[in-house]
Amino acid sequence: MTLHEEIATAASATDRETMRAVVLDHFGDTGGLRIAEVPRPVPVVGELLVRVIAAGLNPIDVKTRAGSGEAAGVAGFPAVLGHDFSGVVVSSPYEAFRLQPGDEVYGLSGAPRSTGSFAEYLSVPAQHVAEKPKVLSHADAAALPLAALAAWGAVVELAKAHEGQRLLVHAGAGGVGHLAVQLGAYFGAHVVATASGPNTGWLRELGAAEVVDHTTERFEDLVAPVDAVIDLVGDRADHTGPRSLGVLRPGGLLVNVPSGSWPTLLADAEAAGVRATTYRTVPDAATLSVISRLVDSGDLRVAVQEVFPLDRIAEAQRLVEGGHVRGKVVVRICDY
């Protein structure tokens, strides 16, 4: 049976079927993960049923598995985690809805409140889903949603990147960072990025005007005052976040993205005479549609370091947990 035939069959099925998924039996290391047969989700009002082809793996997924991150939202075990996905619509809310069975889509799940994307099927609110970029495979598209929305929110909505602005992006080669560099440059900002030596040339290709090798140089010794900092590190490594306050112009803005990475952020910023805010990604189909257009036009590129099969998800999580990933890591859920 072809995938499209399977979609048609699933859309007309009335019985609650099962699916293969990665389940988490307890918080901790990757030993709590296993592959199991679980009930296929049943969409309710305003939801799409999606056949998941690939799922992106984010640091928040690893943190939640370990017991931090969004662990408070896990209602019980076994749990299915995972935010990013790319796949094919199986059923939609109604006949004239903008997305119909067979459409290729990408977006964010409602995990951990509901079943996540590390599963063959996903029931997801329609406002979390958009048509995937046409030029991308499902594996590449699955790397985008959470990171792209975070980069857009930090760079475009909060920092308001524009011509003449100086913008510092920490961890520029990471999942959010390499997209933030591109968006800043696209909107005309002079982008300065920090990264390790092997990534400096690549970030210049993506649009960074300056790149500081954080393994050998101190950015505060080299970077002229900037208008905004996109902080993707916080106070977890070498006091990167607090050191950034000194390179902001008076009244400048620091946007801190990693959750829990800098508990004293607001007080430290106030003492330094600058503005600061955290940022949390909000699923938004409209913005994802804009991201798709930027990708299809060639103005935004996504980097995937490695694609793992589903049965190697523990290995994939350990890779992300270790840091130093260029772009994103993706898990292939099924063939397409």
ABEGO torsion letter per residue (X at the ends): XBAAAAAAAAAABABBBBBBBBBBABBEBAAABBBBBBBBBBBBBGBBBBBBABBBBBAAAAAAAAGBEAAAABAEOBBBBEABBBBBBABBABAABABBBGBBBBEBBAOAABBBABBABBBBBAAABBBBBAABBAAAAAAAAAAAAAAAAAAAAAAGBBBGBBBBBBGAABAAAAAAAAAAAAAGBBBBBBBBAAAAAAAAAAGBABBBBAAABBAAAABBBBABBBBAAEAABGGAAAAAAAABBBGBBBBBABBGABAAAAAAAAAAGBBBBBBBBBBBAAAAAAAAAAAAAGABBBBBABBBBAAAAAAAAAAAAAEGBBEBBBBBABBX
